[in-house]
C-alpha cells in the first residue's frame, strides 16, 4: 500500500514537471488512476493466488 501511494505521488510529480517543460499539457485523470490501482491489485492478487493454489494441491510430504 505504501509503495502504491509513493508511486502515485511520483507519477503526479513527474506529470507536473513534464507539463511545465513540454509545449502541451499532460493531464492525469482520476479514471486513469483508478484503472491503474484496479489493474495493479488484480495482478497482485492473481500472482499470489496461483502459486498458493498450486501449493495447496501438493501432498504435504512432497512439499
C-alpha positions as a Markdown table, in Angstrom:
| # | Residue | x | y | z |
|---|---|---|---|---|
| 1 | Unk | 0.0 | 0.0 | 0.0 |
| 2 | Unk | 2.8 | 2.4 | 0.9 |
| 3 | Unk | 4.6 | 1.6 | -2.4 |
| 4 | Unk | 1.4 | 2.3 | -4.3 |
| 5 | Unk | 0.9 | 5.6 | -2.6 |
| 6 | Unk | 4.5 | 6.6 | -3.2 |
| 7 | Unk | 4.3 | 5.5 | -6.9 |
| 8 | Unk | 1.2 | 7.6 | -7.4 |
| 9 | Unk | 2.9 | 10.6 | -5.8 |
| 10 | Unk | 6.0 | 10.2 | -8.0 |
| 11 | Unk | 3.8 | 9.9 | -11.1 |
| 12 | Unk | 1.9 | 13.1 | -10.1 |
| 13 | Unk | 5.2 | 15.0 | -9.6 |
| 14 | Unk | 6.6 | 13.8 | -13.0 |
| 15 | Unk | 3.4 | 14.7 | -14.7 |
| 16 | Unk | 3.5 | 18.2 | -13.3 |
| 17 | Unk | 7.2 | 18.6 | -14.2 |
| 18 | Unk | 6.7 | 17.4 | -17.8 |
| 19 | Unk | 3.6 | 19.6 | -18.2 |
| 20 | Unk | 5.8 | 22.6 | -17.3 |
| 21 | Unk | 8.5 | 21.7 | -19.8 |
| 22 | Unk | 6.6 | 20.3 | -22.8 |
| 23 | Unk | 4.6 | 22.5 | -25.2 |
| 24 | Unk | 1.5 | 20.5 | -24.5 |
| 25 | Unk | -0.3 | 19.7 | -21.2 |
| 26 | Unk | -0.3 | 16.2 | -19.7 |
| 27 | Unk | -3.4 | 15.5 | -17.6 |
| 28 | Unk | -3.7 | 12.6 | -15.2 |
| 29 | Unk | -7.4 | 11.9 | -14.7 |
| 30 | Unk | -8.9 | 10.2 | -11.8 |
| 31 | Unk | -10.2 | 7.5 | -14.1 |
| 32 | Unk | -6.7 | 6.6 | -15.1 |
| 33 | Unk | -5.5 | 6.5 | -11.5 |
| 34 | Unk | -8.4 | 4.2 | -10.6 |
| 35 | Unk | -7.8 | 1.9 | -13.5 |
| 36 | Unk | -4.1 | 1.7 | -12.6 |
| 37 | Unk | -4.9 | 0.8 | -9.0 |
| 38 | Unk | -7.5 | -1.8 | -10.0 |
| 39 | Unk | -5.1 | -3.4 | -12.5 |
| 40 | Unk | -2.3 | -3.5 | -10.0 |
| 41 | Unk | -4.4 | -5.0 | -7.3 |
| 42 | Unk | -5.7 | -7.6 | -9.8 |
| 43 | Unk | -2.3 | -8.6 | -10.9 |
| 44 | Unk | -1.1 | -8.8 | -7.3 |
| 45 | Unk | -4.0 | -11.0 | -6.3 |
| 46 | Unk | -3.5 | -13.3 | -9.2 |
| 47 | Unk | 0.2 | -13.6 | -8.7 |
| 48 | Unk | -0.4 | -14.6 | -5.1 |
| 49 | Unk | -3.4 | -16.9 | -5.7 |
| 50 | Unk | -1.9 | -19.0 | -8.5 |
| 51 | Unk | 1.1 | -20.3 | -6.5 |
| 52 | Unk | -1.0 | -20.7 | -3.4 |
| 53 | Unk | -3.5 | -22.8 | -5.2 |
| 54 | Unk | -0.7 | -25.0 | -6.7 |
| 55 | Unk | 0.9 | -25.4 | -3.3 |
| 56 | Unk | -2.4 | -26.3 | -1.7 |
| 57 | Unk | -2.9 | -29.2 | -4.2 |
| 58 | Unk | 0.5 | -30.7 | -3.3 |
| 59 | Unk | 1.0 | -33.6 | -0.9 |
| 60 | Unk | 2.4 | -32.2 | 2.4 |
| 61 | Unk | 5.1 | -34.9 | 2.4 |
| 62 | Unk | 6.2 | -33.9 | -1.1 |
| 63 | Unk | 6.3 | -30.2 | -0.3 |
